[in-house]
Amino acid sequence: MSGTLTIDGQIIPFNDGQTIIEAARTAGVYIPHLCHRPGYSPHGSCKLCTVFVNGRQCSACTFPAADGQTVISTNEEMQHDRLRITQMLFVEGNHFCPSCEKSGNCQLQGVAYHLNMLDNHFPHFYAQREMDASHPDILIDHNRCIFCNLCVRASREKDGKDVFAIAGRGINKRLIINSPSGKLKDSDISVEDCAAHVCPTGAILIKHTGYQVPIGERIYDHHPISQVACDTEADHG
Amino acid sequence: MKTFLDRIMAEADYQPFRLLGMLRAVQAEYRHIPTEAIEILADRLNIPRTQIIAVAEFYSFLHLTPQGRYDILISDSITDRMLNKENLINYLAHVLRVKVGEVRSDQLVSLNNTSCTGMCDQGPAGLINGRPITRLDRPKIDQIATLIEQQIPLADWPEELFQVEEKIHKRGLLLNQPWQNGDALKATFVRGLPETLTEVDVSNLRGRGGAGFKTAIKWRTCSQQAATPRYVICNADEGEPGTFKDRMLLDLYADQVFEGMTLCAAIIGSDQGLVYLRAEYLFLYDKLQSVLQQRRELGLLGSNILGREGFNFDIEIRMGAGAYICGEASAQIESLEGKPGIPRTKPPNSVMCGYQRKPTVVDNVETYLATAHIAIQGGQWFAGVGTAQSTGSKLLSISGDCARPGIYEYPFGTRIRDILLDCGADEVMGVQVGGPSGTFISNRELDRVLAFEDLSSAGSFMVFNNTRNLFDIAQNFTDFFAHESCGFCAPCRVGTSLLKQQLHKIIDGHGSAADLEELSELCLVVKTNSHCGLGESAANPILTTLASYPDQYLKQLKHKEFSPGFNLDATLNVARRMAERDDPGAHLTQVEN
């Protein structure tokens, strides 16, 4: 099954087995997303890539492309909803961009720039979240976790381990570590693992590498996420 | 502990998908899931410990810290509240010297709220170590407190404390039918399997669990899948607040439900059935097991059913553990596989890729019962009742402000006004049709009808009279969704909690006109962007009460252009705690006038 579909009027070819977001990216069309990353099994939880497919709402990262589909990805209402969902992620955790090492390389921030997010809009939850600095090479700052599940999938699918999982329910979700103490140092993660590098925000950081690229010279300081996401095949979602 | 765990793992055949049942057993034995148990289970079942922690944290009836030896949960549905529940839980806390949400220091007793326990016709209700207590009042609480302080084992408590009453006030198409075990199966075999499926098709039966998908299409699609084995699942997880009709059906009509499942199995080609029974209905478990056993003895389950060579089918009952979301079919399947109940991404649909990734039919209790009678009477018999789009009858669980709460069966198309008359409701302010995920209607809309095309209900029907406060209703339901959101997708996880905050702000009198606009906008973001039906309907209580009584919301607003986005006084909580002060001088009014 291959053929073409249209996204916002633009005709786009797709290959067998591709999802809408994959077909779009191959054709250079950006659909905002945070929990999706090429080469990883789709998750469909951030809902930023919600599009209309033949009039029905679907996540572009999970919905299979099919011949003749009419996809609407960008209109005022949808961009507004995406902005609100991004703002929800900002108020749910504790995101202080000016003091975050990931600033400039952070996809959450990149998406926020893309959507012209100028404030948090919603009241903050001020969630009590902790840091796990136990591992010699890897730092976890739970304040910045958006539950995209990418580290969970990376560890399972790429590293052949099972270091991360998401526990809890509703607003009490939390990222947990598979080790007897619950601490990262006692898990079998290593700094070479995909799971240590996949985080779209600054929740999982590599120690001893901070600020090697100065703020102001980082990815989204110079290139919009819409361009980066389509240009960089492997390194970036 | 090791011996105990070895036994329960052996009983579960060391199959990780039976994890929920194993954890229920651990919880019952140790009053929580101890770290040691997690380590042993993870090791022996060869699953990551994080899966066990994730499951333990997901379900309300599992805990990582010890609960009291007498664990009391009080149903926090709006109808319980209307029956003085708040007052009673405070009294219970007082006599048992324990705070709501806490475990007493001697670990004898713990007390907390829980979502609707399915006893709204006999509330205020609750659960003690999983056993239902109904019609709570102060004398009953005194009696319970004495039994607990004397540390009398639950098994020795007076039986009348645990009585559950099934009151059927109106029987219709289904409940009036005579029944003989095996008749539906015999009729199916005589007519032929494809022919019986045609009858289900002709009946135009739609699923009774809420979504209203046409049953025959589901069964046909499943039967056409190449993959085997195929599964028949009975969704007995009726968690919608105000619903209890499946409780009654399983209590009094279980044979007809099981027979419906069996004929579904014959049609789709399945040899295994599962009943997912909500944890709140544990009291039905033994009874249902004996019904199943009896059916095996009668040759209605097991091998070569009714002498039909090669038709083998059996049914297993699996318990839930306190999660409303598991009423959603794909979340239920995840739960049956020993995981947190998070709805799956579709496609693929469960009919093609369900339990154990195999073709699966998931239908509601009432749906199976209806198919048993359709198999006997034929599709036309059923299709002749109701409306063109909503054929047959519907069981309603009626609760709230009416003289005769209980079960009522109506043909689809019945006016709400007539239902209210039957159950003895007057001075009606509004009706919640279909529970919190359904629709609130005002007393100006009582000529609307019960039907998928107008007011759809999976069974919940709550009546509110003129003395009730609209905001108590909207707030209880909105809090419910925030509590029950699985947290998988961002718009529902964060959005339901934001809805809760924003509604409370307005109800507490701190809202401005802009806040009401903000609330409506937020409702739409959550409704249109969520992953599943829970998120899609989480804003319904606000949207439908706002549509019915906008003036009440407007009256609640402060006529100021601006109001702070956060609660000034609440921000001082930490300071108060650190200063160990809670006197009036340590509080701020929201806005100084």
Chai-1 contact restraints between the chains, C-beta under 6 A:
chainA,res_idxA,chainB,res_idxB,connection_type,confidence,min_distance_angstrom,max_distance_angstrom,comment,restraint_id
A,G44,B,T345,contact,1.0,0.0,6.0,A-B,restraint_1
A,S45,B,F488,contact,1.0,0.0,6.0,A-B,restraint_2
A,S45,B,C489,contact,1.0,0.0,6.0,A-B,restraint_3
A,C46,B,A490,contact,1.0,0.0,6.0,A-B,restraint_4
A,K47,B,C489,contact,1.0,0.0,6.0,A-B,restraint_5
A,K47,B,A490,contact,1.0,0.0,6.0,A-B,restraint_6
A,K47,B,P491,contact,1.0,0.0,6.0,A-B,restraint_7
A,K47,B,N529,contact,1.0,0.0,6.0,A-B,restraint_8
A,T50,B,N529,contact,1.0,0.0,6.0,A-B,restraint_9
A,T62,B,T345,contact,1.0,0.0,6.0,A-B,restraint_10
A,D81,B,V525,contact,1.0,0.0,6.0,A-B,restraint_11
A,D81,B,N529,contact,1.0,0.0,6.0,A-B,restraint_12
A,R84,B,V525,contact,1.0,0.0,6.0,A-B,restraint_13
A,I85,B,A490,contact,1.0,0.0,6.0,A-B,restraint_14
A,I85,B,P491,contact,1.0,0.0,6.0,A-B,restraint_15
A,M88,B,A490,contact,1.0,0.0,6.0,A-B,restraint_16
A,M88,B,V494,contact,1.0,0.0,6.0,A-B,restraint_17
A,L89,B,A490,contact,1.0,0.0,6.0,A-B,restraint_18
A,E92,B,V494,contact,1.0,0.0,6.0,A-B,restraint_19
A,F122,B,L498,contact,1.0,0.0,6.0,A-B,restraint_20
A,P123,B,G565,contact,1.0,0.0,6.0,A-B,restraint_21
A,P123,B,F566,contact,1.0,0.0,6.0,A-B,restraint_22
A,D162,B,P48,contact,1.0,0.0,6.0,A-B,restraint_23
A,A165,B,T50,contact,1.0,0.0,6.0,A-B,restraint_24
A,A165,B,A54,contact,1.0,0.0,6.0,A-B,restraint_25
A,A167,B,I53,contact,1.0,0.0,6.0,A-B,restraint_26
A,A167,B,A54,contact,1.0,0.0,6.0,A-B,restraint_27
A,A167,B,E57,contact,1.0,0.0,6.0,A-B,restraint_28
A,G168,B,E57,contact,1.0,0.0,6.0,A-B,restraint_29
A,R169,B,F58,contact,1.0,0.0,6.0,A-B,restraint_30
A,R169,B,G487,contact,1.0,0.0,6.0,A-B,restraint_31
A,G170,B,S485,contact,1.0,0.0,6.0,A-B,restraint_32
A,G170,B,G487,contact,1.0,0.0,6.0,A-B,restraint_33
A,I171,B,S497,contact,1.0,0.0,6.0,A-B,restraint_34
A,K173,B,G487,contact,1.0,0.0,6.0,A-B,restraint_35
A,I176,B,T50,contact,1.0,0.0,6.0,A-B,restraint_36
A,I176,B,I53,contact,1.0,0.0,6.0,A-B,restraint_37
A,N178,B,P48,contact,1.0,0.0,6.0,A-B,restraint_38
A,N178,B,T50,contact,1.0,0.0,6.0,A-B,restraint_39
